[in-house]
Amino acid sequence: MVHNGWHCAAAAAKHFPEYSHSGNLGDHKCPHCGALLFLHEDSSLCCRKGRVVLPKLNPHPQELMELIVGENQPKQGKEFVRRMSRYNNLLQFASVSAGNKPSPAGGPMARYP
C-alpha cells in the first residue's frame, strides 16, 4: 500500500506489505568474484561489479566443513553449529594486529595497543 508516496509497513498504519521470499543464499553467484548472493541481488554490493578485486580466500579446512555440513554429523558437529555464532564473537578480534608507524610530519609517534 502506498501511504503519502511511501510504501508503509508500520504496524500503526494497520497494513502490511505482501510477503516476498528472497530465496536462499547461494541461489545466485556473482559472475565477477563468486560471492554467494540471493536470487535478485546484484554484484554491486560484493565487488562493485568487478571493480574491486580481492585475493581469493583459502578453502575451509576439511575437518571444519565436516562439522558444519557433514552427512553423518556427529554430536560435536551439531553442538558446534548450535554455538557457531558464540565462537565467532569470541574469536573475532583474534587476528587483529597493529604496530607503530612513524609520523609523516616528524611529530610524535602514534601508538596502538
C-alpha positions, 0 to 999 in steps of 0.5 A: 500500500502506498501511504503519502508516496511511501510504501508503509509497513508500520504496524500503526498504519494497520497494513502490511506489505505482501510477503516476498521470499528472497530465496536462499543464499547461494541461489545466485553467484556473482559472475565477477568474484563468486560471492554467494548472493540471493536470487535478485541481488546484484554484484554491486554490493560484493565487488562493485561489479568487478571493480574491486578485486580481492585475493581469493580466500583459502578453502575451509579446512576439511575437518571444519566443513565436516562439522558444519555440513557433514552427512553423518554429523556427529554430536560435536558437529551439531553442538558446534553449529548450535554455538557457531555464532558464540565462537565467532564473537569470541574469536573475532578480534583474534587476528587483529594486529597493529604496530607503530608507524612513524609520523609523516610530519616528524611529530610524535609517534602514534601508538596502538595497543 
